[in-house]
Amino acid sequence: MNLRRALLIAACLLPCATGTAMAQFQPPAQPQGEPPPCVKEFLSLRDVASQKAAAIRAASARKASANEACALFNAFSAAEAKMIKYAEDNAVWCGMPPQVLVNIKKEHAKTTEIRTRVCQAAAAPPRPAAPSLSDALGSPIPDANNIKSGRGTYDTLTGTPLVK
């Protein structure tokens, strides 16, 4: 899979990573209408991950280098890992359903897989460019001094019949 295809797939999958978890997460009701601090913290972690995902989408749109894409995926993966760690530590206290954590982990596994592919593409040596048409047509002409003559008029495999 080439880097552009991996970036395109990643850009399509990234909204799922943050949106799926929050669609299932119903924070406990507060009398003042404010979410509890644990929910605020989770939402801030989700926003950071969303910003990292947006940076990957922007890099994909402008066809960023493999090294830059690898760095962006590492940052996004770390943001997702923080979100998972927070959700694991505070799921009971915040009232998060277990399915939220399962979905976040599934999306993080996809992110990790794509990150691995992108970073392998970045670490691989650049492929040599194939010769262009001008390179093929501009190849050196065989030296005319190497042609041996004297075998016969019709012997054109070793030289030209016109040279004596």
C-alpha positions in Angstrom: 0.0 0.0 0.0 1.5 3.3 -0.9 1.7 6.3 1.4 -1.0 8.4 -0.2 -3.5 5.5 0.0 -2.6 4.9 3.7 -3.0 8.6 4.4 -6.4 8.7 2.7 -7.6 5.7 4.6 -6.4 7.2 7.8 -8.1 10.5 7.1 -11.3 8.7 6.5 -11.0 6.6 9.7 -10.0 9.3 12.1 -13.4 10.9 12.7 -14.6 7.5 13.7 -12.0 7.2 16.5 -13.3 10.2 18.4 -16.9 10.4 17.3 -17.9 6.8 18.0 -16.9 7.0 21.7 -18.7 10.3 22.4 -21.9 9.2 20.6 -22.3 6.4 23.1 -21.1 8.3 26.1 -23.9 10.0 28.1 -22.4 11.9 31.0 -24.2 11.9 34.3 -26.6 14.7 34.8 -25.5 17.6 37.0 -28.0 20.0 38.7 -26.2 23.1 37.4 -26.1 21.8 33.9 -22.3 21.6 34.0 -20.7 18.2 33.2 -18.6 16.7 36.0 -14.9 17.4 36.0 -14.2 13.8 34.8 -16.3 14.4 31.7 -14.7 17.8 31.1 -11.2 16.2 31.2 -12.3 13.4 28.8 -13.8 15.9 26.4 -10.6 17.9 26.5 -8.6 14.8 25.7 -11.0 14.0 22.9 -10.6 17.5 21.5 -6.9 17.2 21.5 -7.2 13.9 19.6 -9.6 15.5 17.1 -7.1 18.3 16.5 -4.3 15.8 15.8 -6.7 14.0 13.4 -7.4 17.3 11.6 -3.7 17.8 11.3 -3.4 14.4 9.6 -6.3 15.2 7.2 -4.6 18.5 6.3 -1.3 16.8 5.7 -3.0 14.2 3.5 -4.7 16.9 1.5 -1.4 18.6 0.8 0.4 15.3 0.2 2.9 15.6 3.0 6.1 13.6 3.2 6.2 10.2 4.8 8.4 11.5 7.6 5.9 14.2 8.5 3.0 11.8 8.2 4.7 9.4 10.6 5.3 12.2 13.2 1.6 13.2 12.9 0.4 9.7 13.4 2.7 9.2 16.4 1.2 12.3 18.0 -2.3 11.2 17.2 -1.7 7.7 18.5 -0.3 9.2 21.8 -3.4 11.4 22.2 -5.6 8.4 21.7 -3.6 6.4 24.2 -4.0 9.2 26.8 -7.8 9.2 26.1 -7.9 5.4 26.6 -5.8 5.5 29.8 -8.1 8.2 31.2 -11.2 6.3 30.2 -9.9 3.1 31.8 -9.0 4.9 35.0 -12.2 6.9 35.4 -14.9 4.8 33.6 -16.7 3.9 36.8 -16.5 7.3 38.4 -17.6 9.1 35.3 -20.3 6.6 34.4 -18.9 5.6 31.0 -20.5 2.5 29.5 -18.0 -0.3 28.9 -18.8 -0.2 25.1 -17.2 3.3 24.9 -13.8 1.9 26.0 -14.1 -1.1 23.7 -14.8 1.2 20.7 -12.0 3.6 21.5 -9.6 0.6 21.8 -10.8 -0.7 18.4 -10.2 2.6 16.7 -6.8 2.9 18.4 -5.8 -0.5 17.0 -6.7 0.7 13.5 -4.7 3.9 14.1 -1.7 1.9 15.3 -1.9 -0.4 12.2 -2.0 2.6 9.9 0.8 4.4 11.9 3.0 1.3 11.5 2.5 1.2 7.7 3.1 5.0 7.3 6.3 4.9 9.5 7.6 1.8 7.7 7.1 3.7 4.4 9.0 6.7 5.9 11.8 4.5 7.1 12.2 2.6 3.8 14.9 3.9 1.5 13.6 5.9 -1.4 12.8 3.9 -4.5 15.1 4.5 -7.5 13.4 6.4 -10.3 12.9 4.4 -13.5 14.8 5.8 -16.5 12.9 8.3 -18.4 12.4 8.2 -22.2 15.1 10.8 -22.7 17.5 8.7 -20.6 16.8 5.7 -22.8 17.2 7.6 -26.0 20.3 9.4 -24.8 22.2 6.3 -24.1 25.7 6.1 -25.5 26.2 5.0 -29.1 28.5 2.0 -29.6 32.0 3.1 -30.6 32.5 2.8 -34.4 36.2 2.0 -33.9 35.2 -1.4 -32.4 33.7 -2.7 -35.7 35.8 -5.4 -37.3 35.6 -5.9 -41.0 36.9 -8.4 -43.6 34.7 -11.4 -43.1 32.6 -10.9 -46.1 30.1 -8.6 -47.7 27.0 -10.3 -46.2 28.4 -10.6 -42.6 26.4 -7.8 -40.9 26.4 -9.4 -37.5 29.9 -8.3 -36.6 30.1 -5.1 -38.5 28.9 -3.1 -41.5 29.3 -4.4 -45.1 30.2 -1.0 -46.3 33.5 -0.7 -44.4 36.7 -2.3 -45.8 
